[in-house]
Every structure is written in C-alpha cells, then in structure tokens.
Amino acid sequence: MIKNLGLTQGKIIFPETMTLEEFFKLPYIEESPAWEYINGEAIQKPMGGGKHSLLQKRLVAVIDQLGTNYEAFPELRCTCGNRSVVPDVAVISINQIPLDDSGDIISSGIDFAPAWVIEILSPGRLSVE
C-alpha cells in the first residue's frame, strides 16, 4: 500500500521506493502529459508546445516514409529494464509490433526496448537527467 503521497513539480515523491507494479496501479499515469517510471519514482513528462508537436509529427512522417522495416510511434509507452517511459517517438521493427487477436496494435505499449527512442528537448530544458 502506498501512503503519504506528495506532489512536487510533476514528481510524486514516495517515502519508500515504488515498484513498477505499484506504478502501473496508479490511476493517472496515462493522463496528458503521461507519467513515467524511472529509478523508483513516478515523474510526469513536461508538456510540449506547438513547435514540439510539429517536429514530432514531421519526424514520425519522415521515418515512416523511408520504406524500411521500421515504424515510428509517437508517445508509445515502452516498459523494459525496470523503467516505463513514454518517448516522443519510439521506432520499432514492424515484426515486433504487438498485435491483438484481430491484428490491431495493442493499446498498452511495448514491453521491450525499441530500436530508437527520440526525445525532443524544449529550449528551456537542454539537459537530460
């Protein structure tokens, strides 16, 4: 059971380290902007603006038009290595796209590392934690 939650600048601080399983039970992790699980903490991604969205859209279109065996996905949850992140663009091999019984992509994201992860940094956030 999780107790004494404190919300501070897009971060939820827990008195004890949260597990990945506990993170997935949180009701708000898919809110916009999405929440990520890194080093035992739930951290909300910063909200991108218009330029960020336009660049993200163009990157996905260019990658998909290359005609390779890869496909680009914006904001796809990627869970692996005790982390769950939602990169701006995830590029995965078309033979790794997880499908449901009807052949549609599943909505829960992927549970493996994508071939590429692209994060678009805003001008005010030029360092990576």
Backbone hydrogen bonds, N-H to C=O, Kabsch-Sander energy under -0.5 kcal/mol:
donor,donor_aa,acceptor,acceptor_aa,energy
6,G,13,I,-1.2
8,T,6,G,-0.6
8,T,11,K,-3.1
11,K,8,T,-1.4
12,I,42,A,-2.3
13,I,6,G,-2.4
13,I,11,K,-0.6
14,F,12,I,-0.5
18,M,40,G,-1.6
23,F,19,T,-2.1
24,F,20,L,-2.2
25,K,21,E,-0.7
25,K,22,E,-0.7
26,L,22,E,-0.5
26,L,23,F,-1.6
29,I,26,L,-0.8
31,E,28,Y,-2.1
35,W,29,I,-2.5
36,E,43,I,-3.1
37,Y,84,S,-2.9
38,I,36,E,-0.6
38,I,41,E,-2.2
41,E,38,I,-1.6
42,A,12,I,-0.7
43,I,36,E,-2.9
43,I,41,E,-0.6
44,Q,10,G,-3.5
45,K,34,A,-2.8
53,S,49,G,-2.5
54,L,50,G,-2.4
55,L,51,K,-2.5
56,Q,52,H,-2.5
57,K,53,S,-2.6
58,R,54,L,-2.4
59,L,55,L,-2.6
60,V,56,Q,-2.2
61,A,57,K,-2.1
62,V,58,R,-2.6
63,I,59,L,-2.6
64,D,60,V,-2.4
65,Q,61,A,-1.8
66,L,62,V,-0.7
66,L,63,I,-0.9
67,G,64,D,-0.8
71,E,92,I,-2.6
73,F,90,A,-2.8
75,E,87,P,-0.8
75,E,88,D,-1.1
76,L,73,F,-0.6
77,R,75,E,-0.5
78,C,85,V,-3.3
79,T,110,I,-2.6
80,C,78,C,-0.5
80,C,83,R,-1.7
83,R,80,C,-0.9
84,S,37,Y,-2.0
85,V,78,C,-2.5
88,D,118,I,-0.5
89,V,118,I,-2.0
90,A,73,F,-2.8
91,V,116,W,-2.3
92,I,71,E,-2.3
92,I,90,A,-0.5
94,I,69,N,-3.0
96,Q,93,S,-2.0
97,I,94,I,-0.7
100,D,104,D,-3.1
103,G,100,D,-1.9
106,I,98,P,-2.3
109,G,106,I,-0.5
110,I,77,R,-2.8
115,A,91,V,-1.3
116,W,91,V,-1.7
118,I,89,V,-3.2
119,E,117,V,-0.5
121,L,119,E,-0.7
125,R,122,S,-2.1
